[in-house]
Amino acid sequence: MRSVFDLEKEKQKLKDLEKEIQTPDFWKNKEKAIEISQEINQLKEKVTSFDQLEEEIAGIDSQEKFNQLEQKLKEKEIQVFLSGEYDLGPALLSIYSGAGGQDAQDWVTILFKMYERYCQRKGFKIKVLHQSFGEGGGPEGRIGKKSVVSEIKGKFAFGFLKGENGVHRLVRISPFSTKKLRHTSFALVEVIPKIPEIAKEGIDIEPDDLKIDFYGASGPGGQYVNKRETAVRITHLPTKTIVACQSERSQAQNRKKAMELLYSRLNLFYKKKRQKEISKIKGDKVSVGWGSQIRNYVLHPYTLVKDLRTGIETASVEKVLDGQIDKFIEAEVKLKGD
């Protein structure tokens, strides 16, 4: 671990940055100041956790403590690769159905349950902010999700999950096919950081640029779960960015959550815009997000889950769909960190 995380070097870097924020002109460049402030918070978190580990190592007096510490060290080994701007903070996970009709909507539901179970194992808190449903049918008349947007809170939630961005492909015998035909479904997973309050200062949103609609929150089958119009949809007209929230009880709370979503999406929008401008100057190719298939889940004619970026694979499809995706996530984290 020390090959990728030099504790003394990081402590010195933290001291230097803390001195820098004391300079009179520090906040003149607001964007740079925000980035440095976030880096300081991440360094403090990592330095403190490694100091605590060293104290625990010195106090080992049993095999049980050794085993517990060994597990902690494995977790820290992954965390040292997570040094991105928002890696330490919460994430916004969205899943959208692609080609495949009812099967694709059912696939969104299955994927969401997979991430929900993963979050439970990691000790992350996951909350659905908004979801839309398809039509009923198939076994027991089950209804899939056209889309679902959720908020995930926990240390390094974004850092661990950001590599899940991309298209996930499912191959199985369709439960919606009377002839029991094999079907291929696609779903797009999008993971973006929920930006902290300090980062919002760099994003200007004019009230006149917002179109705000209120409506009743709906559940499976189209029935309204709340007759009052508490759900909120906000459209940022200049960028055509649309966000919605229906998870809270009041209109005001849903509006607040929707605005948090909007800030996070606009943060990503403007960063992508800058990257495209840089790419045009450099002549780099810009990859298309929807086309970046990352993982195949095959249930028929054989069982296999394979990540197309890292080569990691397993035949234990049921375990993967039950949220045991650590080997895929950790391999991707290390791949990007090398």
Backbone torsions as a table, in degrees:
resi	resn	phi	psi	omega
1	MET	NA	-34.6	-177.2
2	ARG	-67.4	-17.1	176.9
3	SER	-69.1	-25.0	179.6
4	VAL	-112.0	-9.4	178.7
5	PHE	-140.6	96.9	176.9
6	ASP	-85.6	105.8	-172.7
7	LEU	-59.9	-46.4	-178.5
8	GLU	-66.1	-38.0	178.4
9	LYS	-64.0	-41.7	-179.9
10	GLU	-68.6	-35.4	176.8
11	LYS	-63.7	-40.0	179.5
12	GLN	-67.9	-39.9	178.5
13	LYS	-62.5	-39.5	178.4
14	LEU	-62.2	-43.2	178.4
15	LYS	-62.0	-42.8	-178.9
16	ASP	-64.0	-41.8	-179.7
17	LEU	-69.0	-36.9	178.3
18	GLU	-66.2	-31.8	174.6
19	LYS	-69.4	-38.6	-177.7
20	GLU	-63.2	-37.0	-178.1
21	ILE	-72.8	-11.5	178.1
22	GLN	-85.6	-10.4	-178.7
23	THR	-70.5	146.3	-175.5
24	PRO	-59.9	-32.7	-175.2
25	ASP	-93.4	9.2	-172.2
26	PHE	-55.1	-42.7	-174.0
27	TRP	-89.3	7.4	177.7
28	LYS	-65.8	-40.4	174.2
29	ASN	-98.7	91.9	-171.8
30	LYS	-61.5	-43.0	-177.2
31	GLU	-62.0	-45.6	178.9
32	LYS	-65.9	-39.2	-179.3
33	ALA	-62.4	-40.2	178.7
34	ILE	-64.3	-44.0	180.0
35	GLU	-61.9	-42.4	179.9
36	ILE	-66.5	-41.3	179.3
37	SER	-61.3	-40.8	178.6
38	GLN	-68.7	-37.8	178.4
39	GLU	-65.0	-38.1	177.7
40	ILE	-60.9	-45.1	179.8
41	ASN	-61.1	-41.4	179.3
42	GLN	-66.8	-42.4	179.5
43	LEU	-63.7	-41.2	178.5
44	LYS	-59.9	-44.0	179.9
45	GLU	-60.9	-46.9	-177.0
46	LYS	-69.5	-45.3	-179.2
47	VAL	-61.4	-44.1	-180.0
48	THR	-62.2	-44.3	-177.9
49	SER	-66.6	-36.0	178.4
50	PHE	-73.0	-34.8	174.3
51	ASP	-61.1	-42.3	179.0
52	GLN	-64.6	-38.7	177.8
53	LEU	-63.4	-41.0	179.3
54	GLU	-62.6	-37.5	177.0
55	GLU	-65.4	-40.3	179.3
56	GLU	-66.4	-39.3	178.8
57	ILE	-60.8	-41.9	-179.5
58	ALA	-66.2	-23.4	-176.2
59	GLY	-102.5	14.3	179.6
60	ILE	-66.3	125.6	179.2
61	ASP	-138.5	11.9	178.5
62	SER	-157.2	161.0	178.6
63	GLN	-64.9	-35.7	180.0
64	GLU	-63.1	-44.1	178.3
65	LYS	-65.2	-37.0	178.7
66	PHE	-62.6	-44.6	-179.6
67	ASN	-63.4	-41.3	178.0
68	GLN	-63.3	-42.2	-179.2
69	LEU	-68.8	-35.3	178.6
70	GLU	-60.8	-40.5	178.3
71	GLN	-66.3	-40.9	178.0
72	LYS	-62.5	-40.3	-180.0
73	LEU	-64.2	-36.9	177.5
74	LYS	-63.2	-41.1	179.0
75	GLU	-66.1	-41.3	179.6
76	LYS	-67.5	-32.1	179.1
77	GLU	-59.8	-38.6	177.6
78	ILE	-73.0	-41.2	-175.7
79	GLN	-63.9	-28.0	-178.9
80	VAL	-67.2	-17.8	177.7
81	PHE	-83.1	-10.9	-175.3
82	LEU	-97.3	90.5	-177.8
83	SER	-125.2	17.0	178.9
84	GLY	-69.4	166.0	-173.8
85	GLU	-55.6	-38.5	-175.5
86	TYR	-118.8	11.3	-173.5
87	ASP	-56.6	-34.5	-175.2
88	LEU	-72.4	-22.7	-169.2
89	GLY	-96.5	-170.1	-178.4
90	PRO	-72.7	164.9	-177.8
91	ALA	-127.8	156.2	171.8
92	LEU	-113.5	114.2	-177.1
93	LEU	-104.3	122.2	177.6
94	SER	-122.5	139.6	177.6
95	ILE	-129.0	130.0	-177.1
96	TYR	-124.6	137.5	177.8
97	SER	-74.7	141.9	178.7
98	GLY	-111.2	-141.7	179.8
99	ALA	-65.9	138.2	176.5
100	GLY	133.5	2.9	174.5
101	GLY	57.3	-132.4	-178.2
102	GLN	-61.4	-34.2	178.5
103	ASP	-62.8	-41.1	-179.9
104	ALA	-66.9	-37.2	178.0
105	GLN	-68.6	-37.4	176.0
106	ASP	-66.2	-35.3	178.8
107	TRP	-64.8	-36.8	175.8
108	VAL	-61.5	-43.9	179.4
109	THR	-61.7	-43.0	-179.7
110	ILE	-65.1	-44.6	180.0
111	LEU	-62.7	-42.1	179.9
112	PHE	-61.9	-42.3	177.9
113	LYS	-61.8	-37.0	177.8
114	MET	-60.3	-48.6	180.0
115	TYR	-69.3	-33.2	177.8
116	GLU	-62.2	-44.9	178.8
117	ARG	-66.9	-39.2	177.6
118	TYR	-60.4	-45.3	-179.5
119	CYS	-62.6	-39.8	178.4
120	GLN	-61.6	-41.4	178.9
121	ARG	-67.0	-34.0	-178.9
122	LYS	-82.6	-9.7	-176.8
123	GLY	82.1	16.1	176.7
124	PHE	-83.7	150.8	174.1
125	LYS	-100.2	127.1	-178.7
126	ILE	-119.8	135.4	-177.6
127	LYS	-137.9	128.7	177.5
128	VAL	-74.6	126.9	177.8
129	LEU	-96.6	-36.0	-178.1
130	HIS	-159.4	143.4	176.1
131	GLN	-152.2	151.5	175.8
132	SER	-128.2	148.9	-171.7
133	PHE	-116.7	155.4	177.4
134	GLY	-93.9	-156.9	-179.8
135	GLU	-93.0	154.6	178.4
136	GLY	-77.7	167.1	179.1
137	GLY	149.1	178.0	177.6
138	GLY	71.7	-159.2	-176.2
139	PRO	-59.9	124.7	177.0
140	GLU	58.3	20.8	178.0
141	GLY	61.4	29.5	-174.7
142	ARG	-67.1	147.7	-176.1
143	ILE	-114.4	123.0	-179.9
144	GLY	-87.2	176.1	-179.3
145	LYS	-104.4	131.8	171.3
146	LYS	-72.2	-36.6	178.6
147	SER	-160.0	157.1	175.2
148	VAL	-149.3	135.2	178.0
149	VAL	-120.0	128.1	-178.2
150	SER	-135.6	158.2	178.0
151	GLU	-109.3	133.0	-178.6
152	ILE	-121.6	120.6	-179.0
153	LYS	-111.2	140.6	-179.9
154	GLY	153.9	155.7	-179.5
155	LYS	-62.7	126.3	179.5
156	PHE	67.0	23.5	179.1
157	ALA	-57.9	-48.0	179.6
158	PHE	-69.2	-40.4	-179.5
159	GLY	-57.5	-43.4	179.8
160	PHE	-72.8	-39.4	-170.2
161	LEU	-92.0	-14.4	-173.7
162	LYS	-60.2	-27.1	179.9
163	GLY	-74.1	-6.0	179.3
164	GLU	-81.0	-5.6	178.0
165	ASN	-56.7	130.4	175.2
166	GLY	136.6	-174.2	-177.9
167	VAL	-89.7	132.1	176.8
168	HIS	-111.3	127.9	-172.6
169	ARG	-111.6	130.3	179.3
170	LEU	-115.8	133.3	174.9
171	VAL	-123.2	123.0	-177.6
172	ARG	-161.5	171.1	169.3
173	ILE	-76.1	121.9	-174.0
174	SER	-68.5	125.6	175.3
175	PRO	-71.8	-8.2	179.6
176	PHE	-99.1	0.6	-178.3
177	SER	-101.1	120.8	178.9
178	THR	-67.1	-25.2	-179.7
179	LYS	-92.0	4.4	179.2
180	LYS	55.7	48.7	-179.9
181	LEU	-87.1	152.8	176.4
182	ARG	-75.4	140.2	-174.6
183	HIS	-135.8	144.1	176.2
184	THR	-111.5	128.1	-178.8
185	SER	-123.4	153.0	179.8
186	PHE	-128.7	145.4	173.7
187	ALA	-141.7	143.4	178.4
188	LEU	-100.6	125.1	175.5
189	VAL	-103.7	129.4	178.7
190	GLU	-125.9	125.7	177.4
191	VAL	-123.0	120.0	177.7
192	ILE	-126.9	156.1	179.1
193	PRO	-75.8	143.3	168.7
194	LYS	-85.0	110.9	-169.7
195	ILE	-75.2	145.1	179.2
196	PRO	-71.5	166.1	-177.7
197	GLU	-55.3	-40.0	-175.8
198	ILE	-63.2	-31.4	-178.8
199	ALA	-74.7	-22.2	-179.7
200	LYS	-66.3	-22.6	-178.9
201	GLU	-63.2	-23.0	-179.8
202	GLY	-88.3	1.9	-178.5
203	ILE	-120.9	117.2	-179.8
204	ASP	-95.0	122.4	176.9
205	ILE	-120.8	116.0	178.9
206	GLU	-85.9	135.9	179.6
207	PRO	-54.8	-36.1	-179.4
208	ASP	-69.5	-14.8	-179.5
209	ASP	-86.5	-1.0	-175.5
210	LEU	-108.9	134.4	170.7
211	LYS	-111.0	117.7	-174.5
212	ILE	-114.6	125.2	179.1
213	ASP	-119.2	144.4	177.2
214	PHE	-118.3	142.6	-178.5
215	TYR	-156.8	169.3	179.1
216	GLY	-79.3	133.7	178.5
217	ALA	-66.9	134.6	-177.5
218	SER	-113.0	157.3	178.6
219	GLY	-120.2	-166.3	179.7
220	PRO	-57.7	137.0	178.4
221	GLY	84.6	-0.3	176.7
222	GLY	89.6	-2.4	-179.3
223	GLN	-72.0	149.3	-178.7
224	TYR	-84.8	126.7	179.3
225	VAL	-87.4	-11.4	177.9
226	ASN	-148.3	115.9	-176.2
227	LYS	-68.6	-27.5	177.8
228	ARG	-76.0	149.9	-178.6
229	GLU	-82.4	77.0	-177.9
230	THR	-96.2	-23.4	-180.0
231	ALA	-69.6	146.7	-175.4
232	VAL	-127.8	133.5	173.0
233	ARG	-122.0	127.1	-179.2
234	ILE	-119.5	129.1	176.6
235	THR	-112.3	123.3	174.4
236	HIS	-88.8	104.6	-169.5
237	LEU	-60.5	-42.7	-178.2
238	PRO	-61.1	-34.9	-176.9
239	THR	-107.1	-5.4	-176.8
240	LYS	59.4	30.3	177.7
241	THR	-85.1	128.0	-178.6
242	ILE	-117.5	131.9	175.8
243	VAL	-131.9	157.6	179.7
244	ALA	-150.7	154.1	176.8
245	CYS	-147.6	135.6	179.3
246	GLN	-136.7	10.9	-172.1
247	SER	-79.6	-24.3	-174.7
248	GLU	-92.5	166.1	-175.4
249	ARG	-80.9	-28.3	-176.1
250	SER	-113.8	157.6	177.5
251	GLN	-61.0	-41.9	-178.5
252	ALA	-63.2	-41.8	179.9
253	GLN	-67.2	-41.5	178.5
254	ASN	-66.1	-36.4	177.9
255	ARG	-64.8	-41.7	179.0
256	LYS	-61.7	-46.4	179.2
257	LYS	-63.1	-41.1	-179.8
258	ALA	-63.7	-38.2	178.1
259	MET	-66.1	-37.2	176.1
260	GLU	-61.9	-42.1	176.2
261	LEU	-61.2	-43.1	-178.2
262	LEU	-62.8	-45.6	178.2
263	TYR	-57.9	-43.0	-179.0
264	SER	-66.4	-40.6	179.8
265	ARG	-70.1	-38.0	178.3
266	LEU	-68.9	-35.0	176.0
267	ASN	-58.5	-45.1	178.6
268	LEU	-67.7	-41.8	-178.7
269	PHE	-58.1	-49.2	-177.2
270	TYR	-69.9	-32.7	177.2
271	LYS	-67.3	-42.5	178.3
272	LYS	-64.1	-37.7	179.3
273	LYS	-62.6	-43.6	178.1
274	ARG	-64.8	-40.7	179.8
275	GLN	-63.6	-38.5	178.5
276	LYS	-65.9	-39.3	178.7
277	GLU	-64.4	-41.4	177.6
278	ILE	-65.6	-40.9	-179.8
279	SER	-63.3	-37.7	177.8
280	LYS	-62.3	-41.1	179.5
281	ILE	-66.1	-42.2	-177.7
282	LYS	-82.2	-19.6	-177.6
283	GLY	82.8	19.9	179.7
284	ASP	-76.7	153.6	175.8
285	LYS	-83.0	139.5	178.0
286	VAL	-101.7	120.7	-178.4
287	SER	-75.4	148.1	178.8
288	VAL	-93.2	120.5	-174.0
289	GLY	-56.7	-47.2	-175.8
290	TRP	-63.6	-27.1	-178.0
291	GLY	-87.5	-2.3	-174.5
292	SER	-88.0	74.6	178.9
293	GLN	-64.4	128.7	-174.3
294	ILE	-113.6	-26.8	-173.4
295	ARG	-150.8	139.8	176.4
296	ASN	-109.3	136.8	175.9
297	TYR	-120.5	108.5	-176.0
298	VAL	-111.0	121.6	178.4
299	LEU	-106.5	-14.7	179.9
300	HIS	-156.3	137.2	10.7
301	PRO	-85.0	-1.8	174.9
302	TYR	-137.6	174.3	179.2
303	THR	-112.6	124.2	-178.9
304	LEU	-164.0	134.9	168.3
305	VAL	-116.2	124.6	-178.0
306	LYS	-133.7	129.7	175.1
307	ASP	-88.1	125.1	-173.9
308	LEU	-79.4	-10.1	179.9
309	ARG	-94.5	-43.3	-175.0
310	THR	-99.4	-18.3	-177.0
311	GLY	82.8	-2.3	178.5
312	ILE	-65.7	134.8	179.8
313	GLU	-146.9	159.1	177.2
314	THR	-155.3	149.4	176.2
315	ALA	-89.3	-8.1	-177.5
316	SER	-82.9	69.5	-176.0
317	VAL	-62.9	-40.5	-178.2
318	GLU	-61.7	-39.8	178.9
319	LYS	-65.5	-40.1	179.2
320	VAL	-62.5	-47.5	-178.9
321	LEU	-70.0	-11.9	174.2
322	ASP	-91.9	9.7	173.8
323	GLY	100.6	1.6	-179.8
324	GLN	-86.7	75.1	-175.6
325	ILE	-114.9	15.4	-176.7
326	ASP	-57.7	-41.9	-176.5
327	LYS	-63.2	-33.4	178.0
328	PHE	-72.5	-45.0	-178.7
329	ILE	-66.5	-44.6	-178.4
330	GLU	-65.9	-38.3	177.9
331	ALA	-64.0	-39.5	179.5
332	GLU	-69.0	-40.1	178.3
333	VAL	-60.5	-45.7	179.9
334	LYS	-67.7	-36.7	179.9
335	LEU	-62.2	-44.9	-179.9
336	LYS	-72.8	-26.3	-176.9
337	GLY	-83.6	-18.0	-178.5
338	ASP	-70.6	NA	NA
